[in-house]
Amino acid sequence: MKPRSAHQLVRAAFGLYRRYPLLFLVLAAGVIVPYEAIVLAATGAGPFAQGSLSFGASSLLTLIGLALIGPLVSALHAHAVSEVAEGREPRLAPVARRGLRVLPVVAAAEIIAWLGIALGFLAFIVPGVILWLRWYVVAQAAAIEHNGWLPALRRSRQLTAGHYRHLVVFAIYVALVTTVPTVLVGFAFGHETTTVASFLVGVTLRVVTWSLGTLAAALMYFDLRARLASTAAQGGEAPATHVGEDPRPTGHSWDPRS
């Protein structure tokens, strides 16, 4: 895979989604739909009304999202993209098995990363931004490279080093694509009560946007691997390989839009 600009990566994410719409929708829906149904049963609030919950309830939902929902969706999408990068057709059952198998280490890496980022934001914000960029692909590194949560943090730092501007532009693109539709539709339905229509629309929108954003992040991970390999090749050195690291080459030539 050749290094791509932030705009090209977002386009590639849409291209992959068009190519495998059912796969990515099912991977995300299988995690998000049961979660949203449980939240609705426990609190009476659908996706658009959860912002009106108490601080304690909102904090609990945030923790569950960071510790379980986000890591699992990230692991599933990372393995699906890995299959495409290897030139294979991603199949739902094998991808789901691999994603579930690495969930503990991905969750651990995400939790530690977000704790560090939160502490960084408390320390005058800038350290938090730096740590957020440094650990942008920690979930994907943990899911694909099978080294454990601490090596995943180090690997994300290695991959993102020198590419913070690239990551910021990419994050803005992804935020626009995933956040703006949710905000606009949320305003249309309101944030105080949950109806059948608002719940169905809200869950559908959350599945699509969360899946698309996670898919784009997986592509960013492979893009950063390609950049590292390219830099090493230009310097006449092979990329560093660590014990237990995924031995597959990082410079795949593939086009998800084909």
N, C-alpha and C positions, 0 to 999 in steps of 0.2 A: 504494500500500500504506500503510495507516494504521499508526502506531506501535503496538506491542503489548507486553504485559508478557512477562517471561521465561517464565512458565507458558504463555501463549498461543502463544509462538513454538515451544515444545517440542510443544504439541498440534498446531500447524500442521505441524511436521515429520512427526509421525505421520500426519497427514491426507494430506500429499503422498505419503508412502510407501504408504499404502493405495491412493491414486489411481494411482500409477505404480510398483507394486512391481517389475515385471520390469526397467524402465528403470534404477532406482537399484541394484538387485542386480547387474545385468550391468555397469554402469559401475564398481562397486567390485570385483566379482569378476574382471573383466578385468585389473585391476592386482594385486590382492592374491593371487589363487590362484597365478599363475605365480611370484610372489615367494616365497610360502610353500613351493612345491614346490622351488624352487632352494635355499632355506635348508635344507629337510629333506634334500635330496641332499648338500649340502655339510657339514652339521653333524650330521645324524641327529636333530635336535630339531624337534618340531612346535611350534605356538603356545603350548601350555601348559608346555613344557619349556625354552623358550628362556631363561628366567630362571636356569637352572642352568648356562648356558654360561660360559666364561671371560670375564674382563673385556674382553679384546681383541675376542673374537667379539661380545659384547654391544654394545660400543661401535661396532663396524663396522655391525651391524644397525641401531643407533640412527641412525647417520649416513645410511645408505641410506634409512631411513624418512623422515628430515627432508629429505633432498636430492632424493628421487625419488618415493617412494610417496605420502607425505602431500600434496605439491604437486600431483601428477597427479590424485589422487582429489578434492582440493579444487577444482581447475580444472574437472573434468568436472561435478561437482555444482553449482558456481556457474553454469555455462552452462545446465544443465538448469533450474535455478530461474529464471534470467533469461528463458528461453523461456516458462515458465508465467506469469511476471510480465507479459510482453508479450501474454498472451492467446493464445499459440500452443501447439500440442501438441508437446512436446519429442520429437524423434526421435533414436534412438540414433546413427546414423552422423554427422549434422551436429554433434551435441553432442560426439561423440568427436573429430571433426576439429578443432573449435575448442579443445577442451581440450588436445589435443596441440600445437596451434600456439602456445599461450601458455605451455607448460610451462617453457621456459627462463627466462622472466622471473618466473614464479611461484616456481620453484625458487630463483632468485637472491634474491628478496625473502624467502622463508622462511628460507633459510640465514643471511642477514645478520641477520634479526630474531632468530633463535634464538641466534646468536653474541652479539648484544647482550644478550639476556635472560640467557644463561648468565653473562656477565661481570657483569651486574647482581646476580645471585644470589650471586656471589662477593663482591660489595661489600655485605655485610651484609643480603642477602636482599630488603629492601624495594625497592631500585631495580629488581631483577629482576621483582618483582610488578608494579610500575608499568609497566615496559616490556612485560611480557606483556599487560597490559590495553590499553596504548596500541596495540600491534600485533596485536590479537586478530583483525582481519579483513584483515590484509595480503595473504594469499593470494587472497582474493576480490577485493580492490581491484586487485591485479595482473592477475588473470584477466579481469575485466570491463572495466576502464577503459583498458587498453592504453597506459599511460604509461611503463612501465619500472619497475624495482625500487625506485629511490630515490623517485620520486613515489608509488609504492604505500605505502611506509613513511609518507610525509607524509600521504597520504590517510587511511590507517588512524588516524593520530594525530588528524586533523581530525574524523573520524567518531566516534571513541570519546570525545573530550573531553567531560567533564561527565556521562558515562554509566557510570562505573566500577562503581557499585553495581548498576546494571542488568546489567552484564556478569558480575559476581561471582555474582549470583543465578542467572543463566542458566547459567554454567559449572558451578555446583553441580548444577543440574537435569540437565544433559547428562552430567556425571560419574556421577551416580546411575544414569541410564538405560543408559549404555554400559559402566561399569566393574563395577557390582555383579553383573550376570549372568555376566560373564567370570570374576570372582573365585570365585563360587560353583561354577560348572561346573568351573573349574580345580581347585578343591579336591576335587571328586568324582573327577576323573580322575588327580590327582596330578601332580607336576612333575618327576619323575625320568626316566621313560621315555615313549616315544611309540609308541602302537599305531595301527593303522589307524583304529579308532573314534575315538580321541582326536584324531588329525590331522583327520579329516573334520569332527568336531564343532567343533574349535577353529577351523578355517578358516572354516566356516560362520558361527560366532559372530563371528569377527573381521570378516568381510565385512559382516554386518548392522550390528554396532555401529559400525564405522568409517564405514560409509555413512550411518547415521542421524546420527552426531555431525557429520559434514561437511555433511550436508544442513541440520542445525540452524544451523551456523555460517554457511552461505550465507543462510539466512533472517535471521539476525542482521545480516549486512551490509546487506541491503535494508531492514531495520528501521531501522538507524542512518542510512541515506540518507533515509528518510522523516522521521525525527526532525529531521535537519538542514534538510530542505526546509520542514518545518512551522515550525521556529524562524525561518528566514529569512522565511517568509511572514508570520508574526506581527509581525516587525520591519519589514515593508514592503520587504524587500530580496530580490532573487533570489539563489539559491544560486550560489556562485562556480563558474565553469566554466573549466577549464584546457585548454590546447591539447592535443588528442589525447584528452581525456576522453570517455567514453561519453556521447553527446548525448541519450540517452533520458531521459524524465522519471523522477524518483525517487519520485513520490507515487502509484504505481500503486494502483488499487483492485481487489484480487483476493483471492480466498479459496480457498486450496488445499484446504480441506475440502469444497468444493462438488462 
